[in-house]
Amino acid sequence: MRLRHLFFALTLAGAGVAPSTHAQQPVRRLTIAEAFELAEKQNLDLLAARARQAVSQAGVRAAAQRPNPTGSASVSRDAPHEGVLLDQPVEIGPKRSRRIEVAQQEGALTEVDIAAVEKKVRHRVRDTYFGLAHARGKTALQAEALKLAQRLREIAEARFNTGDAAQLEVTQADLEIARAQADFEVAQQEEKVALSELNSVLGEPDQADWDLGSVLATPTSTPSLPDLLARAANANAELARIGQEAKVEQGRTALLRAERVPDLGLEVGLDLNNPGYGPHSGGYIVGFRGGVLMQLPVFSRNQGEIAESIASERVIEDELAAARRSLTSAVDSAYFDLQARQRQVQLYRDTVLPSSHHLEDMAEESYRAGKANLLVVLTAQHDVQQVERNYLDNLWELQTAFAQLEEAVGGPLN
């Protein structure tokens, strides 16, 4: 069993080393940092989010546009018989600059949304990267369990041939091989699913395969809780979005106030072909005309819209306060969960694993010496396999807890 213990240690040290055997493309080395870089360049969700920058820029250009003039021409049986008129709206006050400011703040909100997508993609990359390492570790453990079942069957058959064991023990060993074979095939399929999910996040072909190296057993280190809370206050995506929404609403309020000043309408035109009658009729061929129009803000001066915008600002302020409180709770929870996972991994590594391996050695030695039956050995093997799977799951849960903390803080922690 000492060889098995060595194999398990190598499995944990390189859970992502052994690439899947079904791969058609050459295996490439991939670190977690390289995975982040690939997703930064190729992730489709992130590329789609960044494409919204062009929409925001176009919105600023649209906000900067000035109103177009209106031209009209008329023909009448009355004098003057023809006329042309040009009407040019003129904005009074800082309306245009306020519109541009709102569009720019909305563009900044788009940038905040893009940053949030980047953080989600980073979280997804970490999940799928270590998920593949975890799946490969399970496949390796099941492969070793299958080898152990085959070896145990050989021992049982040898004891049966010498008359030291009954046929039932050989049958039990055959059943154990069938069970181990089924578990191994399931683990292989789960590994394929994990590889496909990683390639999807990275924007790579489905056939791409990766050598992840030693990842699950890599220790994680985190800053202190006060440092994490300080980082989260400046980097959390939800806080950034709510804060930017507040700026957008403030800009809208300022725009609504600027729009209370009515615009001018300047009219310039020509009246044509006014013959007139009599010596003092004032007949003419071409005559100029002009005028000034202004809407009188008697009944509506954006009172309701301004009140609505101010109320929205207050709602956003309350949401920001609630988000800050929730953020503190989320960072605290993720931090203590990570500490618990680290302690759990340490206990399994230092105590549970060595004890289970020792009991398995004792059971096999007793079976070889004829002091125990096959059921005792099978039970010991099942127990140690379960402990090894639990330890592998604990390592994976540790990486998941680290990813949760990183997402709560809103920025990379390593």
Secondary structure as GFF3:
##gff-version 3
##sequence-region A 1 414
A	DSSP	alpha_helix	2	13	.	.	.	ID=ss1
A	DSSP	beta_strand	27	29	.	.	.	ID=ss2
A	DSSP	alpha_helix	32	42	.	.	.	ID=ss3
A	DSSP	alpha_helix	44	63	.	.	.	ID=ss4
A	DSSP	beta_strand	70	75	.	.	.	ID=ss5
A	DSSP	beta_strand	82	90	.	.	.	ID=ss6
A	DSSP	alpha_helix	95	161	.	.	.	ID=ss7
A	DSSP	alpha_helix	167	202	.	.	.	ID=ss8
A	DSSP	beta_strand	209	211	.	.	.	ID=ss9
A	DSSP	alpha_helix	225	235	.	.	.	ID=ss10
A	DSSP	alpha_helix	237	258	.	.	.	ID=ss11
A	DSSP	beta_strand	264	274	.	.	.	ID=ss12
A	DSSP	beta_strand	284	294	.	.	.	ID=ss13
A	DSSP	alpha_helix	303	347	.	.	.	ID=ss14
A	DSSP	pi_helix	348	352	.	.	.	ID=ss15
A	DSSP	alpha_helix	353	368	.	.	.	ID=ss16
A	DSSP	alpha_helix	374	409	.	.	.	ID=ss17
###
